[in-house]
Amino acid sequence: MMCTPSGYLRCCSEIEFCRGRLIPEDLDEKIELSKSQGAVPFLVSCMSGTTVQGVFDPLDHIADICDKHKLWMHVDACWGGSVLFSKKHRHLMKGVDRANSVAWNPHKMLVAGLQCSALLLKDTTNLLKQCHSANATYLFQQDKFYDVNLDIGDKSVQCSRKVDCLKLWLMWKAVGSMGLEERVDKAFIHARYLVEQMKKREGFQLLSMPEFVNVCFWFIPPSLRGKEGTEDYQEKLAKVAPVIKERMMKQGTMMVGYQPLGNKVNFFRVTVFSPLLSQKDMDFFLDEIERLGKDL
């Protein structure tokens, strides 16, 4: 993000469209360009697990650029941050320790109770209180008999919000670090299984090979197979996912989202992370997509 004479805008870099990953070299060029135009860059916002394709930005390289230009580095790890629990997959967030701030939602991949969000700061100067404290005289009086630092309400964006960390703490105590690691690893195993099975079945076409547990794909019904070069192919393909989604909802068998992306017409996006899922569920998912779309 950059602050310019005209306001606040996203200008981190050109996006590597096919994957949605930030390109460090381009970021550096855009920062230099904005400075030459009189803008004042102050923040770079990175992604660890994008919403659609589950892509991770190269944090170490971005941190080098932030150090060079003395910019605040923020990592939106709301979706992907939980990979840090996995020894096998935590490399996806290599360099996150160099960030100034990190956002993380344990209620997503770890399935903590809604809502459970965390904002982690490297700063130790009580920054949240400096930014959000209202200093209301009827709340959080400073002359109490106990340590007033325990009054965290005046440091929060939402004063009366419930204590999210308690939900994470209780879950962590219940299943342990190994249990949380197993949840992450199991999600990757299921996603990889789903992809491998799609490759064996006619009609499933991946948007790209997944880096995370987001599996994006088209289902090509029999009537469209082999007709990729026809003039109205994309128009017809765009209508497939909405019809299958309507059928699965009306029959009550599944709930799977679909969407377009840039010049890519509607495709399904399934995120595999629930610890209750099994390989049998993955097979059912594929069978059901085929059953609901075979006559299209």
N, C-alpha and C positions, 0 to 999 in steps of 0.2 A: 504494500500500500504506500501511497505517496501523498504528501500534502502539496498542493499547487496553488498558485494565485487564484485559480477558479474553483478551488474546493478540494474535496477528498475523493480520490479515485483509486481503482485497482490498476496497477501498472507493474506487476511483478515481473512479467516476461511474456513473450509469445508462448502460447500453450502448444505443447506437442500433441496435436489434436487427436491422433489415433489412440493415445494412451491417457492424455490429460495430465501429463507430468511437466512440472516447471523445468525450464532449461537454464541452468546456471549461467552459461556464457551470454545468453540473451538477456538475462536479468541484469548482469553487470553492465551491458551496453545500454539498457534502458535507464538504469540509474545515472550513468554518465550523461546520457542525453537529457534527462530531466533536470539535472544540475545545470547544464549549459543553457537551459531555457528558463532558469530562474526559480525552479521548483525546489522544495526542501524535503527530500526523502527522509523518512524517519522510521518506517516499519516495513518489514517483509513478512508476509503471512504464508506459511507453507502448509501442505496437506500430508497427513499420514493416514491413508485410507480414504480416497475420495468416495463420495456418496454413490456414484454410478458404477465406475469400473474398479473401485478399490485400489487405486494407484497411490504409491508412496513417493513423495518428492525426495531428491538426493540431499538429505539434511546436512551432511558434512560439507559438501561443496557450497551449499547456500550459506552455511555458517562462515565459511572463509570470506565470502563476499560481504556479509554483514559486518564482519570484523574489519574488513578493508575500508568500508564506508561508514563505520560506526553507527549501524542501524540496529534497532530492536528486532529480534527474531522471534516470531510467534509461530507455534506449531499447532494447527488444528488436528489433534489426534483423537477427536471425539469417537470416531468409528474404529480406527486402526490402532489406537494406543495400547490396547490390551495385548498386542503381540509381545510386549515386553515381558509378559509372564512366561513366555515360551523360549527355552534355550535354543530351540531349532529355528524359530522364526523371528526372533528379536532383531536380527541383522537388518530387517526392513527399516528400522528406525535408528540406524547407526548415525550418531551425531546429535541426537535429541538432547543429550546432556549439555550441549552448547547453546541451547535455546534460552531466551530470557523468560518466556512464558509458554505454557502448554495447556491446552484444553482437552479434557478426556471425559468420556461418558461410560462409566462401568455398567450402566443399565443397558448398553447395547450388546457388545460381544460377550460380556461376562454374565449377562442376564440378571444384574442386580435389580432390586425393586425400583420401579419408576417413581419419582425421577431421581437419578443419582448422577450428578455432574461435578467435575472438579476443575478448578483453575489453579495450576501450579506455577509459582513464581520463583525465580532465582533471587529476586530482590528481597532484602531483609530489613528494609527501612519502613515497614508498616505501610506499604504503598496503597493497599486496598483502602485502609482507613483514610489516608490522605486524599484519595480520589472520591470516596463514597460517603464519608462521615457527614451527617447532617448536624451533629452537635446539638441535638434537641435537648432542651433543659428538662423536659419531662421524661426523658429516657436516659439510661446508662449514666447516671450521676457519677462523677469522678471522686467523690469523697466517701465511698463505701468502705466497709470494714475489711473487704477481701480485695484481691488483686483485680483491678478493673480490666486488665488485659484479657480476662476470661469472658468479658462481655463482647462476643464476636458480632452481635447484631449490627453494630454501627460500622462494621467493616464490609458488610454485605450489600450487594446491589438490591436485594429484596430483604428488608429487615425482618419480616415475620416468616421467612421461608424455613421449612423444616430442615433439620440437620441431615444433609445428604450422606455425609461420611459415615453415619451410624449404620446405614443400610449396607454399605460396602464392608465395614468392620465386622458386622454380624455374619455376613456371607463368608468373608475371609476366615473368620474363626471356625465356621462350620465345615468348610471344605478344604481349607489350608492352601498354601501356595502351590502345592503339587496338584491339588484338585482344580485350581484355576488354570494351571498350565495344561492339564489334560483337556479342559474345555476348549482352549485355544487350538491345541494340536488336533483334537477330534474334528473341529470345524474344518481345518485344512484338509484332513483326510477325506471327509465327506465331499468337499468341493472338488478335490482331485478325482475322486471316484466318479462323481457326476460328469465331469469333463471327459474322462476316459470312456464312459458308457455312451455319451453323446457321439463320440467319434465312431462308435461301432454301429450306430443306428442311422438309418437313412432319414433325411429330413431335418436334422439338427445342424445348425450352422452357428459357430461361435463368432461373436463380434471381435474378440481377441482372446488370446490365452490369458486367463486370470492370474494376477500376481497375488491376490488376497482371496477371500472367500466369496467375492461377488462373481457370479457366473451370468454373463450377458449373452443372449443367443436369440436367433430367429428359429421358428419352426416353419419349415417349408412344406406345405401340404402337397399331396400327390399331384394335384392339378397344376402346380407351379414348378415342379421339378423339371430341370432341363430347359427352362424357358427364361433363364436369367437375362438373356440378351434382348428380349422382346420389349417393345416400347412402354407397355403399361405394367411391366413386372413389379416395379417398385410401388406403384399405386395399389396394386392388388395385395402385395406383401404387407403393406402398411395396415390393411384391414384384418389380417389374420389374427394377430395378438388380441385386439379388442373383442373379437368374436369368441375366441377361446376363453378369455377372461370372463366374459358374460356367462358362458356356459358353466364354467367351474363354480362361479358364484351362485348361480341359480340352482345348481345341483348340490351345492354345499360340500364339495370335495376338497377344494384348495383355495388359497388366496395368494396369488402371485402377481407382482406388479409388472407393468410394461411402460415403455416410453420411447420417444424419438431422441436423437442426439445429433445436433448439427444437421448434416445431410443424410444421416442414417435414419431410416424409417422405423416405426415401432418395433421394438424387440423386448423380449422378456428379461427381467433382472431378478434373479433369485439369490438371496444371501443365506448361506448355510451356516448357522452358528448355534442353534439350540442344542444343549447337552442331551435332550430327550430324543433327538433324531437318531435313526439307525440306517444302515445300508438298505434295509427293506423299504424305508421311506423314500430313499433316493430312487429306487427302482419304480415305486408307485408313482412318483412324480413324473418320471419319463413316460411310463405307460399311460398315465392320465392325459398328458399333453398330446400324445399320439391318438388316443381314443377320441378326445374332444375335437381334434383338428383333421381327422382322416378324410372327412367328406367335404372339406373346403376346397 
